[in-house]
Amino acid sequence: MSRLDQDAVLDRFARAVEDGHAALTDLDQHSGDGDFGDNLRAGVRQAVRLAEGRRRGFAALGEVFLDEVGGTSGPLLGLLFTEIARALGTVQSAGGDLAALTSGARDGLTAIQRVGEAREGDRTLVDALAPAVSALGHGYAAAATAAREGAERTADLTARHGRASYLGERARGRPDPGAVGVALLFWAVATVAEPDAAAPNPLDGV
């Protein structure tokens, strides 16, 4: 099995975020203050610049989102990216990237839940991340599918954390933008690592 090309993942994620900027903004206008699309796009753009010759994909994402991206989701995503970068950085042989990604994503989930105190069912990015972590043992595409399905389920949930919690039932009916952002990340990973698996883009039909 070949190594996971982190820079290719970053490029694929960046293109998906650019293409999905309007949809992500619209989702956040429904349940938040409307800045998620801008924050995610700005952070990913900066990570692409940082990755050019100085940082590999996930390390660049982690550095930028922890230090420079605001909003509720920015630092939380930074924790996820940083833990994934750390885990992938310890892999010494080909074939170990899936296990490393699983370990890093699991540690990222733990860190996010420690800081944000959200659990599955609270209508946050955890609703996409937790199923993805559980499904990674079955492959990259399985994790992408689980993340997308988890994000889709947030449309029927009442927010208990984050800005959407102030809206109560009014935030229902559309997926949580942070969860969709996480699903986009796992889609990018799957389309790079398993290009023949045909993982659907989580923004299709949103």
C-alpha positions as CSV (number, residue, x, y, z in Angstrom):
1,M,0.0,0.0,0.0
2,S,1.4,3.4,-0.9
3,R,1.8,6.2,1.5
4,L,-1.0,8.7,1.9
5,D,0.0,11.8,0.0
6,Q,-0.7,14.6,2.5
7,D,0.0,17.4,0.0
8,A,-2.5,15.9,-2.5
9,V,-5.0,15.6,0.3
10,L,-4.5,19.3,1.2
11,D,-4.9,20.3,-2.5
12,R,-8.1,18.2,-2.9
13,F,-9.5,19.6,0.4
14,A,-8.6,23.2,-0.7
15,R,-10.4,22.8,-4.0
16,A,-13.4,21.3,-2.3
17,V,-13.6,24.1,0.2
18,E,-13.2,26.7,-2.6
19,D,-16.0,25.0,-4.7
20,G,-18.2,24.7,-1.6
21,H,-17.6,28.1,-0.1
22,A,-21.0,29.5,-1.0
23,A,-22.8,26.4,0.2
24,L,-20.9,26.3,3.5
25,T,-21.6,30.0,4.0
26,D,-25.3,29.4,3.4
27,L,-25.4,26.5,5.9
28,D,-23.8,28.7,8.5
29,Q,-26.2,31.6,7.9
30,H,-28.9,29.1,8.7
31,S,-27.4,28.0,12.0
32,G,-24.7,30.4,13.0
33,D,-23.2,33.8,12.1
34,G,-22.4,33.0,8.5
35,D,-18.6,33.1,8.8
36,F,-17.7,29.4,8.6
37,G,-17.2,29.3,4.9
38,D,-15.0,32.4,5.0
39,N,-12.9,31.1,8.0
40,L,-12.5,27.6,6.5
41,R,-11.5,28.9,3.1
42,A,-9.0,31.5,4.5
43,G,-7.4,28.8,6.8
44,V,-7.0,26.3,4.0
45,R,-5.6,28.9,1.6
46,Q,-3.0,29.9,4.2
47,A,-2.2,26.2,4.9
48,V,-1.6,25.7,1.1
49,R,0.9,28.6,1.1
50,L,2.6,27.3,4.3
51,A,2.9,23.8,3.0
52,E,4.9,24.9,0.0
53,G,8.4,23.7,1.0
54,R,8.0,24.1,4.8
55,R,5.2,22.0,6.2
56,R,3.4,18.8,5.0
57,G,-0.3,19.0,4.5
58,F,-1.8,18.2,7.9
59,A,1.0,19.9,9.9
60,A,0.3,23.1,7.9
61,L,-3.4,22.8,8.5
62,G,-2.8,22.3,12.2
63,E,-0.5,25.3,12.6
64,V,-2.8,27.7,10.7
65,F,-6.1,26.6,12.3
66,L,-4.7,26.6,15.8
67,D,-3.0,30.0,15.5
68,E,-4.9,32.0,12.9
69,V,-8.4,30.8,12.3
70,G,-11.2,32.2,14.4
71,G,-14.8,31.2,15.0
72,T,-16.0,28.3,17.1
73,S,-14.6,25.6,14.7
74,G,-11.2,26.9,13.9
75,P,-9.2,25.9,16.9
76,L,-11.2,22.6,17.2
77,L,-10.3,21.7,13.6
78,G,-6.7,22.7,14.5
79,L,-6.6,20.1,17.2
80,L,-7.8,17.4,14.7
81,F,-5.3,18.4,12.1
82,T,-2.4,18.5,14.6
83,E,-3.1,15.1,16.0
84,I,-3.4,13.6,12.5
85,A,-0.1,15.2,11.5
86,R,1.6,13.9,14.7
87,A,0.4,10.3,14.1
88,L,1.3,10.3,10.4
89,G,4.7,11.7,11.3
90,T,5.5,8.6,13.3
91,V,4.8,6.1,10.5
92,Q,8.0,4.5,9.4
93,S,6.9,2.1,6.7
94,A,4.5,1.9,3.8
95,G,1.1,0.5,4.7
96,G,0.9,2.1,8.1
97,D,-0.9,5.3,7.1
98,L,-4.4,4.1,7.6
99,A,-3.7,2.9,11.2
100,A,-1.8,6.2,11.8
101,L,-4.7,8.3,10.5
102,T,-7.1,6.3,12.6
103,S,-5.0,6.9,15.7
104,G,-4.6,10.6,14.9
105,A,-8.2,11.2,14.2
106,R,-9.2,9.4,17.4
107,D,-6.8,11.5,19.4
108,G,-8.2,14.6,17.7
109,L,-11.7,13.6,18.6
110,T,-10.7,13.1,22.2
111,A,-9.0,16.5,22.3
112,I,-12.0,18.2,20.6
113,Q,-14.4,16.6,23.1
114,R,-12.2,17.6,26.0
115,V,-12.1,21.2,25.0
116,G,-15.6,21.6,23.5
117,E,-17.4,19.1,25.6
118,A,-19.6,18.0,22.6
119,R,-20.9,14.5,22.1
120,E,-22.6,12.8,19.2
121,G,-26.1,14.1,18.9
122,D,-25.2,17.7,19.9
123,R,-25.2,18.9,16.3
124,T,-21.5,19.7,16.0
125,L,-18.6,18.5,13.9
126,V,-18.3,15.6,16.3
127,D,-21.4,14.1,14.6
128,A,-19.3,13.6,11.5
129,L,-15.9,13.0,13.1
130,A,-16.9,10.2,15.6
131,P,-18.5,8.0,12.9
132,A,-15.5,8.5,10.6
133,V,-13.1,7.4,13.3
134,S,-15.2,4.3,14.0
135,A,-15.3,3.5,10.3
136,L,-11.6,4.0,9.5
137,G,-10.9,0.4,10.3
138,H,-12.8,-0.5,7.1
139,G,-10.9,1.9,4.9
140,Y,-10.7,5.5,3.8
141,A,-13.9,5.4,1.7
142,A,-15.9,3.9,4.6
143,A,-14.8,6.7,6.8
144,A,-15.8,9.3,4.2
145,T,-19.2,7.7,3.9
146,A,-19.7,7.6,7.6
147,A,-18.7,11.2,8.0
148,R,-21.0,12.3,5.2
149,E,-23.9,10.3,6.7
150,G,-23.1,11.7,10.2
151,A,-23.2,15.3,8.8
152,E,-26.5,14.6,7.0
153,R,-28.0,13.5,10.3
154,T,-27.3,16.8,12.0
155,A,-30.1,18.3,9.9
156,D,-32.6,16.6,12.3
157,L,-30.8,17.5,15.5
158,T,-31.2,20.3,17.9
159,A,-27.9,22.0,18.7
160,R,-26.7,21.8,22.2
161,H,-23.2,23.4,21.7
162,G,-21.9,26.3,19.7
163,R,-23.6,29.3,18.3
164,A,-26.4,27.2,16.8
165,S,-27.5,26.3,20.3
166,Y,-28.8,29.8,20.7
167,L,-31.3,29.2,17.8
168,G,-32.8,26.0,19.2
169,E,-35.3,24.4,16.8
170,R,-34.7,27.2,14.3
171,A,-31.4,25.7,13.3
172,R,-32.9,22.4,12.3
173,G,-33.5,21.4,8.7
174,R,-30.0,21.9,7.3
175,P,-26.8,20.1,8.2
176,D,-24.3,21.6,10.6
177,P,-21.6,23.4,8.6
178,G,-18.8,22.2,10.8
179,A,-19.9,18.6,10.4
180,V,-20.0,19.1,6.6
181,G,-16.5,20.6,6.8
182,V,-15.2,17.5,8.5
183,A,-17.0,15.3,6.0
184,L,-15.2,17.2,3.2
185,L,-11.9,16.5,4.8
186,F,-12.5,12.7,4.9
187,W,-13.9,12.9,1.3
188,A,-10.6,14.5,0.2
189,V,-8.6,11.8,2.0
190,A,-10.6,9.0,0.4
191,T,-10.5,10.4,-3.1
192,V,-6.7,10.6,-2.9
193,A,-6.1,7.3,-1.1
194,E,-8.8,5.2,-2.8
195,P,-9.6,7.0,-6.1
196,D,-11.6,4.1,-7.4
197,A,-14.0,4.0,-4.4
198,A,-16.1,6.8,-5.8
199,A,-16.9,8.5,-2.4
200,P,-19.7,11.1,-2.9
201,N,-18.9,14.7,-2.2
202,P,-20.8,15.6,1.0
203,L,-21.9,18.9,-0.5
204,D,-23.7,17.3,-3.4
205,G,-27.4,18.0,-2.9
206,V,-26.9,20.4,0.1
